[in-house]
Each structure stands twice: as C-alpha cells, then as structure tokens.
Amino acid sequence: MAVLSLSDAFKVSHKTSLERLHTQEEYDNFVHNDPSFFHLINAVKKILSQDQYVIIKGLINNSEMFFQSFIKEFGVYYGAVERTGIKLECNYTGCNRKALGLHNDDAIDIDNQPKLGFIQVTKEDPLLEVVNGIVIIKELVEKLKLENPALLEDLLCTPVPMLSYGINYISGERNEIITSQPILYIKDNVYQVRFDDSRTAHFYYKKQKTQSTKELNMIENFIKIAHEIKHEYHLECGDILIHNNLTTLHDRSECSLQIDEAGNIHSREIMVSFAR
C-alpha cells in the first residue's frame, strides 16, 4: 500500500508554520528549505520510483500557493492549479458527477505529456465514499505476459485514435487535435501508456466513423484486465494523490450532490496540477 502519513507532531508543526505564510515566495522558500519537508519530499520520491504512485495523508492545507510550492519540488511546475467541484451542469470531464473511466491526463499531448499528476481533496463528497483508482502498467504488463501475450502485442502495435480540442484547461486554444498511437509503448526500457477511451469514442463520433470490432475487443479486454489489478482508495480531505502519469492510469467513482434551502449545490472538490 503506497500510503505515507504524517505524524501528529509533523501535522501540528507544518500547520502552524504555514499559517504564517502569505506570499508565493514565502511558501516556495519554506517548502524548499524546511528540514521536515526535505525528508517528506525525499520519501515521496523514493516511493514514486518504486510504486509509481503515493498517497500523502495529513497535509491539511487548501492553499493553492502551498500546492504550487509542493509540486515545484518534483519537477517543472505546470503553471496553474485547477480547482474542480462536481457540478449539475458540466462541460468537461473533471466536474462530471458520473464515474470517470481509466485514463492518463493529457494523453493526447504526445510531445509534452506531464510526468506527475497531483490531486488533493479540499472538500469531501456529502454522501458517497468516492474511490480513486490506480492501475500500474508494469503490473498489467506482467499479467499479460503470463495470461495473454497476444493482447500485449496488439496493445503495443495497434494505433488507436483520440480526438480533443486543445490539450488542457490552461490553453486557450481550441484547435482540433487528433493522435493515433498504440495504447502501450516502451521508452527507456520502461512500459508506458497513453489511453483515454472517452477521447477515442469522441473521435469516432465526430468523424462519423465505425470503430472496428477488433479494436473494440482489444480495448474492452485491456480495460477488463486493468480493473482486475486496480488499486482503490478513498481520499479524505487534505489527502494528496501523486501518480506517475506515464506509467499508471487512474479513475474515479461517481459523486453525489447536496442542495441547501437557498439552492446552493455542495459537492466534492479537489485541486489538480502537474509536474513535467
């Protein structure tokens, strides 16, 4: 289980220290130079190299500035933090109350796909115990080598199209982007993955093309086996899930909504960003 929790003394210490900070520069300097955070970040990096993901429990701080400073310790910061809440009306995947399927973030960005994804829960679901899932591609490949080497070969050799409009929430461009790459590939002797079934389905819908039975079956079998080895966790408020976005897939179970007497909608909320 790739979970790293802060001791009670560490939680009290970091909460007290962070309350004194006000600017991004102060947060950056504190996180970069504080001995406790130095040890924490080193431990997180070691777990990531071994397990490809880690959940940090106890960093209860909803500040975007702290979140940015923390991410900068792991690589080139993506440049923005997305605050996402589940909504009644949602025009993109992240705020949808329905379950999200297994995917990479920015899977369609071949040249500059982020290496690490960061998700921090800032407000828990009012009713449901929402589950985040992680699939480690190394484990999936090992299973396929033993049980279905033909499927592994297909996943490495069969290009699968995806369609998106712009890469992410940062870019203001909405140009059509189409890719056609295998779901699995090998880079630097490491199995990596590029997959977002919703974008594949969108390609066939928008282009009015028929997806081949062979490709459909390959994807269905891939998803089925991925779910067999998936690790699942309920993230509490403050928990941070860090995942290697190149060597894992992730998903999320459905969310609920709560309405008050004034008509306000309350739901699960998260902060999301990346490091390259």
C-alpha angles and dihedrals in degrees: 000000000000097000124133118189130192119236118246090252091051091050093052092045097049093043091053093046096047092051088067094057124093111163134056090243091055092050092047093050094045097049092043097048106030110107094218092054090045090059092042094051093047090051091049091050092052092050091047091053090051104036104019092231141044137187116217114205123195104033092120102177124120095192115128089208092058090046090053093047091049093050092049089066090066102050142298107347113236094232104245144046119225116212107202129188128179109256140191090231113037128172098187138040102258097065096043114121091212121091116280117227126229112288148139119248111251090001089162093061099088098173101043109020110158115254099210129036123201124200122179122183109225097172128019126229111272094228116004131066095234114210127211115203131206128195116195109213093209089060091046092051092049089052092048093049089058102035109024116010091163091061090048090054091050092050090052096046109031117088113221119197124230130184129202139157107232122339106262149335093289098060117079091201118104099186118146112259121192125183131180112194136138116268092236127038139165121238124171088352091301126116110236134178140222113187142142112152092192090061091047091051089047090054093056092043096050095041092044091230129144117240111228119249089235092056092044092052092046092053094044091051091046092052092045093054091043090057090051091063099032119132114219131200139174108225115213125206109295096018115133121208113200117188136177099245093202100050102035141049123215138195141173135222123237122289134216133225131222124203125200130207091270092055095254116149119224123193148144113305131194142176117228133188143139146228123214 
